[in-house]
């Protein structure tokens, strides 16, 4: 209805050549001409009018879809799925639910635990909105493509000793102190086993592994008998270590990052943002409690 490419360009605040290119590209998809010259004016053909009418419906549908997505993203009480590795889920899920009780129109959480090796955590974001993951500080970073990483905590892994063990006389331990001990550690691909490899390398001696168990409650019960020592997280295990002696390890980087992994588009949702804030607060309380126990 504007009558010329220049007039259309002015109304859209683009160049005339950009409008011409779009018309040419559009015409390639149809056999019937979409425009024709009427004197000095460019007008739509019948086919062009038919396409314009259909396009109006498409624009309305896109606007309706955009409105639906915006409403979905702004809904604070929507369903949010959260996955955590075992020790984190045991420690933080209760605190997370407690934090959300004080939130008006809180998200409706669906909680799960997933015991996977470090490299598999990013894959879980295809199934969950938020994934609580961990990796050792010296290990490769999380992939950047299609992933957002929200740091939650830096958690030391301490050496767990039974009461009365000779090493409890020391304030901290080195790889040389512990390399000669019998060990209970995790399966390959998990943080404690990776650290045991670093201990063996720094001490320049092999380490005797007698048990491989991923559950820290079971690890604690074995350490308590005096059959072996182990590496345990300082904050996310908590009461399972009651009665054991924990000592920091120096000489290797014995710290793991606890991060929240999610897809970029997921963070647009208000319900997810509320959940992230509650997770950060719950983790902060865990860290404070863990430091207070030392």
DRENDO-1510 file (C-alpha; in Angstrom, 1 decimal, always signed):
<recs>
REC; n; res; u; v; w
REC; 1; UNK; +0.0; +0.0; +0.0 .
REC; 2; UNK; +3.0; +2.3; +0.4 .
REC; 3; UNK; +3.6; +2.2; -3.4 .
REC; 4; UNK; +7.4; +2.1; -3.6 .
REC; 5; UNK; +10.4; +0.2; -2.3 .
REC; 6; UNK; +11.7; +3.6; -0.9 .
REC; 7; UNK; +8.6; +4.2; +1.0 .
REC; 8; UNK; +8.7; +0.8; +2.5 .
REC; 9; UNK; +12.3; +1.2; +3.4 .
REC; 10; UNK; +11.6; +4.5; +5.1 .
REC; 11; UNK; +8.8; +3.0; +7.2 .
REC; 12; UNK; +10.9; +0.1; +8.3 .
REC; 13; UNK; +14.0; +2.2; +8.8 .
REC; 14; UNK; +16.1; +0.1; +6.5 .
REC; 15; UNK; +17.8; +0.7; +3.1 .
REC; 16; UNK; +15.9; +0.4; -0.2 .
REC; 17; UNK; +18.4; -2.3; -1.3 .
REC; 18; UNK; +17.6; -4.4; +1.8 .
REC; 19; UNK; +13.9; -4.3; +0.9 .
REC; 20; UNK; +14.6; -5.2; -2.7 .
REC; 21; UNK; +16.7; -8.1; -1.6 .
REC; 22; UNK; +13.9; -9.4; +0.6 .
REC; 23; UNK; +11.4; -9.1; -2.2 .
REC; 24; UNK; +13.7; -11.0; -4.6 .
REC; 25; UNK; +14.3; -13.8; -2.0 .
REC; 26; UNK; +10.6; -14.0; -1.3 .
REC; 27; UNK; +9.7; -14.2; -5.0 .
REC; 28; UNK; +12.0; -17.2; -5.5 .
REC; 29; UNK; +9.7; -19.3; -3.4 .
REC; 30; UNK; +6.6; -18.7; -5.7 .
REC; 31; UNK; +5.9; -19.2; -9.4 .
REC; 32; UNK; +3.3; -16.5; -9.6 .
REC; 33; UNK; +4.5; -12.8; -9.6 .
REC; 34; UNK; +3.9; -11.2; -6.2 .
REC; 35; UNK; +4.3; -7.5; -7.4 .
REC; 36; UNK; +3.8; -5.5; -10.6 .
REC; 37; UNK; +4.4; -2.0; -11.8 .
REC; 38; UNK; +1.4; +0.3; -12.1 .
REC; 39; UNK; +2.9; +3.4; -13.6 .
REC; 40; UNK; +5.5; +4.6; -11.1 .
REC; 41; UNK; +3.9; +2.7; -8.3 .
REC; 42; UNK; +4.8; -0.9; -7.2 .
REC; 43; UNK; +1.6; -2.8; -6.3 .
REC; 44; UNK; +0.8; -6.3; -5.2 .
REC; 45; UNK; -0.6; -8.8; -7.6 .
REC; 46; UNK; -3.5; -11.1; -6.6 .
REC; 47; UNK; -1.0; -13.7; -5.6 .
REC; 48; UNK; +0.8; -11.0; -3.5 .
REC; 49; UNK; -2.4; -10.0; -1.8 .
REC; 50; UNK; -3.1; -13.7; -0.9 .
REC; 51; UNK; +0.4; -14.1; +0.5 .
REC; 52; UNK; -0.1; -10.8; +2.5 .
REC; 53; UNK; -3.4; -12.1; +4.0 .
REC; 54; UNK; -1.8; -15.4; +5.0 .
REC; 55; UNK; +1.2; -13.5; +6.4 .
REC; 56; UNK; -1.1; -11.6; +8.7 .
REC; 57; UNK; -2.2; -14.8; +10.2 .
REC; 58; UNK; +1.4; -16.0; +10.7 .
REC; 59; UNK; +2.3; -12.7; +12.4 .
REC; 60; UNK; -0.7; -13.0; +14.7 .
REC; 61; UNK; +0.2; -16.6; +15.5 .
REC; 62; UNK; +3.8; -15.6; +16.2 .
REC; 63; UNK; +2.7; -12.8; +18.5 .
REC; 64; UNK; +0.4; -15.2; +20.4 .
REC; 65; UNK; +3.2; -17.7; +20.7 .
REC; 66; UNK; +5.6; -15.0; +22.0 .
REC; 67; UNK; +3.0; -13.9; +24.5 .
REC; 68; UNK; +2.5; -17.5; +25.7 .
REC; 69; UNK; +6.3; -17.9; +26.1 .
REC; 70; UNK; +6.6; -14.6; +28.0 .
REC; 71; UNK; +3.8; -15.6; +30.4 .
REC; 72; UNK; +5.5; -19.0; +30.9 .
REC; 73; UNK; +8.8; -17.3; +31.6 .
REC; 74; UNK; +7.3; -14.9; +34.1 .
REC; 75; UNK; +5.3; -17.6; +36.0 .
REC; 76; UNK; +7.0; -17.9; +39.5 .
REC; 77; UNK; +5.2; -21.0; +40.5 .
REC; 78; UNK; +6.0; -23.2; +37.5 .
REC; 79; UNK; +7.5; -26.7; +37.7 .
REC; 80; UNK; +11.3; -26.8; +38.0 .
REC; 81; UNK; +13.3; -30.1; +37.7 .
REC; 82; UNK; +16.5; -30.3; +39.7 .
REC; 83; UNK; +19.1; -33.0; +39.7 .
REC; 84; UNK; +22.0; -33.4; +42.3 .
REC; 85; UNK; +24.8; -35.8; +42.8 .
REC; 86; UNK; +24.3; -38.1; +45.8 .
REC; 87; UNK; +26.2; -36.2; +48.6 .
REC; 88; UNK; +24.9; -32.9; +47.4 .
REC; 89; UNK; +21.3; -34.0; +47.1 .
REC; 90; UNK; +21.4; -35.5; +50.6 .
REC; 91; UNK; +22.8; -32.3; +52.1 .
REC; 92; UNK; +21.1; -29.6; +50.1 .
REC; 93; UNK; +17.6; -30.7; +49.0 .
REC; 94; UNK; +16.1; -30.3; +52.4 .
REC; 95; UNK; +17.6; -26.9; +52.8 .
REC; 96; UNK; +16.4; -25.9; +49.3 .
REC; 97; UNK; +12.8; -26.9; +50.1 .
REC; 98; UNK; +13.1; -25.0; +53.4 .
REC; 99; UNK; +14.2; -21.8; +51.7 .
REC; 100; UNK; +11.3; -22.0; +49.2 .
REC; 101; UNK; +8.7; -22.3; +52.0 .
REC; 102; UNK; +9.1; -18.6; +52.7 .
REC; 103; UNK; +8.6; -17.7; +49.0 .
REC; 104; UNK; +5.2; -16.6; +47.9 .
REC; 105; UNK; +4.0; -18.6; +44.9 .
REC; 106; UNK; +7.1; -20.8; +45.1 .
REC; 107; UNK; +8.1; -23.0; +42.2 .
REC; 108; UNK; +6.9; -26.6; +42.2 .
REC; 109; UNK; +10.1; -28.7; +42.5 .
REC; 110; UNK; +10.7; -32.1; +41.1 .
REC; 111; UNK; +14.0; -33.4; +42.7 .
REC; 112; UNK; +16.2; -36.3; +41.5 .
REC; 113; UNK; +19.7; -37.6; +42.2 .
REC; 114; UNK; +22.1; -38.7; +39.5 .
REC; 115; UNK; +25.4; -40.5; +40.3 .
REC; 116; UNK; +27.5; -39.9; +37.2 .
REC; 117; UNK; +31.1; -39.3; +36.4 .
REC; 118; UNK; +32.2; -35.6; +35.9 .
REC; 119; UNK; +32.1; -35.5; +32.1 .
REC; 120; UNK; +28.5; -36.7; +32.1 .
REC; 121; UNK; +27.0; -33.9; +34.1 .
REC; 122; UNK; +26.5; -31.5; +31.2 .
REC; 123; UNK; +24.4; -34.2; +29.4 .
REC; 124; UNK; +21.9; -34.1; +32.3 .
REC; 125; UNK; +20.8; -30.6; +31.3 .
REC; 126; UNK; +18.8; -32.2; +28.5 .
REC; 127; UNK; +16.6; -33.9; +31.1 .
REC; 128; UNK; +16.6; -31.4; +34.0 .
REC; 129; UNK; +16.2; -27.6; +34.3 .
REC; 130; UNK; +19.0; -27.4; +36.9 .
REC; 131; UNK; +21.9; -29.8; +37.5 .
REC; 132; UNK; +24.0; -29.7; +40.7 .
REC; 133; UNK; +27.5; -30.9; +39.5 .
REC; 134; UNK; +31.0; -31.1; +40.8 .
REC; 135; UNK; +34.5; -31.2; +39.3 .
REC; 136; UNK; +38.0; -31.0; +40.7 .
REC; 137; UNK; +39.7; -27.6; +40.4 .
REC; 138; UNK; +42.5; -29.0; +38.3 .
REC; 139; UNK; +40.2; -30.9; +35.9 .
REC; 140; UNK; +39.0; -29.6; +32.5 .
REC; 141; UNK; +36.4; -26.8; +32.7 .
REC; 142; UNK; +32.7; -27.4; +31.8 .
REC; 143; UNK; +32.0; -27.0; +28.0 .
REC; 144; UNK; +30.9; -23.5; +27.0 .
REC; 145; UNK; +28.6; -24.4; +24.1 .
REC; 146; UNK; +24.9; -24.4; +25.1 .
REC; 147; UNK; +25.7; -24.4; +28.8 .
REC; 148; UNK; +25.5; -21.8; +31.6 .
REC; 149; UNK; +27.5; -22.4; +34.8 .
REC; 150; UNK; +26.5; -20.9; +38.1 .
REC; 151; UNK; +29.2; -21.4; +40.9 .
REC; 152; UNK; +27.7; -22.5; +44.2 .
REC; 153; UNK; +30.7; -23.4; +46.4 .
REC; 154; UNK; +34.4; -24.4; +46.6 .
REC; 155; UNK; +34.5; -27.5; +48.7 .
REC; 156; UNK; +37.7; -29.0; +50.1 .
REC; 157; UNK; +38.0; -32.7; +50.3 .
REC; 158; UNK; +39.6; -33.7; +53.7 .
REC; 159; UNK; +41.3; -36.9; +54.8 .
REC; 160; UNK; +38.9; -38.9; +57.0 .
REC; 161; UNK; +40.6; -40.8; +59.9 .
REC; 162; UNK; +39.2; -43.1; +62.6 .
REC; 163; UNK; +39.5; -41.8; +66.2 .
REC; 164; UNK; +42.9; -42.6; +67.7 .
REC; 165; UNK; +44.7; -42.9; +64.4 .
REC; 166; UNK; +48.3; -41.8; +64.7 .
REC; 167; UNK; +47.8; -39.2; +61.9 .
REC; 168; UNK; +45.2; -37.3; +64.0 .
REC; 169; UNK; +48.2; -35.8; +65.9 .
REC; 170; UNK; +48.8; -33.6; +62.9 .
REC; 171; UNK; +46.9; -30.4; +62.0 .
REC; 172; UNK; +47.2; -31.1; +58.3 .
REC; 173; UNK; +48.5; -33.9; +56.1 .
REC; 174; UNK; +50.6; -34.3; +53.0 .
REC; 175; UNK; +50.6; -36.9; +50.3 .
REC; 176; UNK; +53.7; -38.5; +51.9 .
REC; 177; UNK; +51.8; -38.8; +55.2 .
REC; 178; UNK; +48.9; -40.8; +53.7 .
REC; 179; UNK; +50.2; -42.6; +50.7 .
REC; 180; UNK; +51.2; -45.7; +52.7 .
REC; 181; UNK; +47.8; -46.1; +54.3 .
REC; 182; UNK; +45.0; -48.6; +53.1 .
REC; 183; UNK; +42.3; -46.6; +51.4 .
REC; 184; UNK; +38.6; -46.7; +50.7 .
REC; 185; UNK; +37.9; -44.5; +47.7 .
REC; 186; UNK; +35.3; -44.0; +44.9 .
REC; 187; UNK; +35.0; -45.8; +41.6 .
REC; 188; UNK; +37.1; -44.4; +38.7 .
REC; 189; UNK; +36.0; -41.1; +37.2 .
REC; 190; UNK; +34.8; -39.6; +40.5 .
REC; 191; UNK; +36.5; -37.0; +42.7 .
REC; 192; UNK; +38.1; -39.1; +45.5 .
REC; 193; UNK; +39.7; -41.5; +43.1 .
REC; 194; UNK; +41.1; -38.7; +40.9 .
REC; 195; UNK; +42.6; -37.2; +44.1 .
REC; 196; UNK; +44.1; -40.5; +45.1 .
REC; 197; UNK; +46.0; -40.6; +41.8 .
REC; 198; UNK; +47.4; -37.1; +42.5 .
REC; 199; UNK; +48.5; -38.2; +46.0 .
REC; 200; UNK; +50.3; -41.2; +44.5 .
REC; 201; UNK; +52.0; -39.0; +41.9 .
REC; 202; UNK; +53.2; -36.4; +44.4 .
REC; 203; UNK; +54.3; -39.0; +47.0 .
REC; 204; UNK; +56.0; -41.0; +44.2 .
REC; 205; UNK; +54.6; -44.3; +45.4 .
REC; 206; UNK; +51.6; -46.5; +44.7 .
REC; 207; UNK; +48.5; -46.3; +46.9 .
REC; 208; UNK; +46.8; -49.4; +48.3 .
REC; 209; UNK; +43.0; -49.3; +47.6 .
REC; 210; UNK; +41.1; -51.9; +49.4 .
REC; 211; UNK; +37.5; -50.7; +48.9 .
REC; 212; UNK; +35.7; -48.8; +46.1 .
REC; 213; UNK; +32.5; -47.2; +47.3 .
REC; 214; UNK; +30.7; -44.1; +46.1 .
REC; 215; UNK; +28.4; -43.6; +49.0 .
REC; 216; UNK; +30.0; -41.4; +51.7 .
REC; 217; UNK; +27.9; -42.9; +54.5 .
REC; 218; UNK; +29.4; -46.3; +53.7 .
REC; 219; UNK; +32.8; -44.8; +53.4 .
REC; 220; UNK; +32.5; -43.2; +56.9 .
REC; 221; UNK; +31.4; -46.5; +58.4 .
REC; 222; UNK; +34.5; -48.3; +57.0 .
REC; 223; UNK; +36.8; -45.5; +58.1 .
REC; 224; UNK; +35.3; -45.7; +61.6 .
REC; 225; UNK; +36.4; -49.3; +61.9 .
REC; 226; UNK; +40.0; -48.5; +61.3 .
REC; 227; UNK; +40.2; -50.7; +58.2 .
REC; 228; UNK; +41.0; -47.8; +55.8 .
REC; 229; UNK; +41.2; -44.0; +55.5 .
REC; 230; UNK; +39.4; -42.0; +52.8 .
REC; 231; UNK; +38.8; -38.6; +51.2 .
REC; 232; UNK; +35.5; -36.9; +52.0 .
REC; 233; UNK; +33.9; -33.6; +51.2 .
REC; 234; UNK; +33.9; -31.1; +54.0 .
REC; 235; UNK; +30.4; -29.5; +53.6 .
REC; 236; UNK; +28.1; -31.9; +51.8 .
REC; 237; UNK; +28.5; -35.0; +53.9 .
REC; 238; UNK; +27.8; -33.5; +57.4 .
REC; 239; UNK; +26.4; -35.9; +60.1 .
REC; 240; UNK; +27.6; -39.0; +58.2 .
REC; 241; UNK; +31.1; -38.2; +59.4 .
REC; 242; UNK; +30.2; -37.9; +63.1 .
REC; 243; UNK; +32.9; -39.5; +65.2 .
REC; 244; UNK; +35.6; -39.3; +62.5 .
REC; 245; UNK; +38.6; -37.0; +62.5 .
REC; 246; UNK; +39.0; -34.8; +59.4 .
REC; 247; UNK; +42.3; -33.3; +58.4 .
REC; 248; UNK; +43.0; -31.0; +55.4 .
REC; 249; UNK; +45.4; -32.2; +52.7 .
REC; 250; UNK; +48.2; -30.0; +51.5 .
REC; 251; UNK; +50.6; -30.6; +48.6 .
REC; 252; UNK; +47.8; -31.3; +46.1 .
REC; 253; UNK; +44.8; -29.3; +45.0 .
REC; 254; UNK; +42.1; -31.1; +47.1 .
REC; 255; UNK; +39.2; -28.8; +46.3 .
REC; 256; UNK; +36.2; -29.4; +44.1 .
REC; 257; UNK; +33.9; -26.8; +42.5 .
REC; 258; UNK; +30.2; -27.3; +43.1 .
REC; 259; UNK; +28.4; -25.7; +40.2 .
REC; 260; UNK; +24.9; -25.4; +38.9 .
REC; 261; UNK; +24.6; -26.3; +35.2 .
REC; 262; UNK; +21.7; -25.3; +33.0 .
REC; 263; UNK; +20.8; -24.5; +29.4 .
REC; 264; UNK; +20.9; -20.7; +28.5 .
REC; 265; UNK; +17.1; -20.5; +27.7 .
REC; 266; UNK; +16.1; -22.1; +31.0 .
REC; 267; UNK; +17.4; -19.1; +32.9 .
REC; 268; UNK; +14.8; -16.9; +31.3 .
REC; 269; UNK; +12.1; -18.5; +33.5 .
REC; 270; UNK; +11.2; -16.7; +36.7 .
REC; 271; UNK; +10.5; -20.0; +38.5 .
REC; 272; UNK; +14.1; -21.2; +37.7 .
REC; 273; UNK; +15.6; -17.8; +38.8 .
REC; 274; UNK; +13.8; -18.2; +42.2 .
REC; 275; UNK; +15.1; -21.7; +42.5 .
REC; 276; UNK; +18.7; -20.7; +41.8 .
REC; 277; UNK; +18.5; -18.0; +44.5 .
REC; 278; UNK; +17.2; -20.5; +47.0 .
REC; 279; UNK; +19.9; -23.0; +46.0 .
REC; 280; UNK; +22.6; -20.4; +46.6 .
REC; 281; UNK; +21.3; -19.6; +50.0 .
REC; 282; UNK; +21.0; -23.2; +51.0 .
REC; 283; UNK; +24.5; -23.9; +49.9 .
REC; 284; UNK; +25.8; -20.9; +51.7 .
REC; 285; UNK; +24.3; -22.3; +54.9 .
REC; 286; UNK; +25.9; -25.6; +54.3 .
REC; 287; UNK; +29.3; -24.0; +53.9 .
REC; 288; UNK; +28.9; -22.0; +57.1 .
REC; 289; UNK; +27.8; -25.1; +59.1 .
REC; 290; UNK; +30.8; -27.1; +57.7 .
REC; 291; UNK; +33.3; -24.5; +58.7 .
REC; 292; UNK; +31.7; -24.2; +62.2 .
REC; 293; UNK; +32.2; -28.0; +62.7 .
REC; 294; UNK; +36.0; -27.8; +62.2 .
</recs>
